[in-house]
């Protein structure tokens, strides 16, 4: 068996997926009906062929002989963690975890951040591909700083959602996120921030390439106006291509992480050795009562922004 060729990066895959979607839309607008129908039928047939191949792959992996079931589960788990593979599985309706369960899990992950802002969120349900979430007890009159991380978490965990509707506890309904287009092919890298999650602006921090994988960077961010406002010192961390923003202060003594250690998703305080899980809203592994102060990050046209207000 020959060696497998090197795989492409997630960003390259996303560009290929977007190109396929563009070509499919151009075909739908082709002036010759016969050519358009044949081309679209060809694309749908190819997708069906690959969908059947994926169904058989999953069946082979999951139908392990007695005593090897754990091996099959581990393989499926690894497949789900890969953003490209998970996206393709979603396209064909083969993702092992149902949509509602993925949405609920994503909401659980963002809930510590909401609690730190004096709020909470409840999943009311998922109907016709639209997730309905109740936003409870927002501390600020503006729900934008709480809505953005909810949308971001849900779009990342469930890019196959058709929309997100957030309802305030007081009875007002925030404008629903714009529905996704109904193109032939909807491929979305799971950790890609969608336009719907970045429409409310934010404070610019720099270009995306200024925050390479596996690094952390302390920086100041201004909020409010010159007359009424201030500055915050943030710590921006890139964990496997996903950016996180936290106040640059250990939850134990408030000391900065400037010379701390970032290992995967774990951030270690250089003063007391306390470790924080950045993927779990900055939860402290040494003291469950402690957690870092997170801020929702946005990526818009290659610019990294943070929501401070």
LINSUL-V106477 format. One record per backbone hydrogen bond with DSSP energy under -1.0 kcal/mol. CO is the residue of the C=O (numbers start at 1). NH is the residue of the N-H. Records with the same first field share a line. If there is no record, write none. Layout:
CO = NH, NH
This chain:
9 = 13
10 = 14
11 = 15
12 = 16
13 = 17
14 = 18
15 = 19
16 = 20
17 = 21
18 = 22
19 = 23
20 = 24
21 = 25
22 = 26
23 = 27
24 = 28
27 = 30
32 = 36
33 = 37
34 = 38
35 = 39
36 = 40
37 = 41
38 = 42
39 = 43
40 = 44
41 = 45
42 = 46
43 = 47
44 = 48
45 = 49
46 = 50
47 = 51
48 = 52
49 = 53
50 = 54
51 = 55
52 = 56
53 = 57
54 = 58
55 = 59
56 = 60
57 = 61
58 = 62
59 = 63
65 = 68
68 = 72
69 = 73
70 = 74
71 = 75
72 = 76
73 = 77
74 = 78
75 = 79
76 = 80
77 = 81
78 = 82
82 = 86
83 = 87
84 = 88
85 = 89
86 = 90
87 = 91
88 = 92
89 = 94
90 = 93
98 = 102
99 = 103
100 = 104
101 = 105
102 = 106
103 = 107
104 = 108
105 = 109
106 = 110
110 = 114
111 = 115
112 = 116
114 = 119
115 = 118
120 = 136
122 = 134
125 = 132
127 = 130
129 = 162, 163
130 = 127
131 = 165
132 = 124, 125
133 = 167
134 = 122
135 = 169
136 = 120
143 = 146, 147
144 = 148
146 = 150
147 = 151
148 = 152
149 = 153
150 = 154
151 = 155
152 = 156
153 = 157
154 = 158
158 = 161
163 = 131
164 = 177
165 = 133
166 = 174
167 = 135
168 = 171
172 = 168
189 = 192
194 = 197
195 = 198
203 = 306
206 = 304
207 = 210
208 = 211
212 = 215
215 = 238
217 = 236
219 = 234
221 = 232
223 = 230
228 = 225
230 = 223
232 = 221
233 = 248
234 = 219
235 = 246
236 = 217
237 = 244
238 = 214
239 = 242
242 = 239
244 = 237
245 = 295
246 = 235
247 = 249
250 = 254
255 = 250
257 = 260
261 = 268
263 = 266
265 = 278
266 = 263
267 = 276
268 = 261
269 = 273
274 = 269
275 = 285
276 = 267
277 = 282
282 = 292
283 = 277
287 = 290
290 = 284
293 = 247
296 = 307
298 = 305
300 = 303
302 = 208
303 = 300
304 = 205, 206
305 = 298
306 = 203
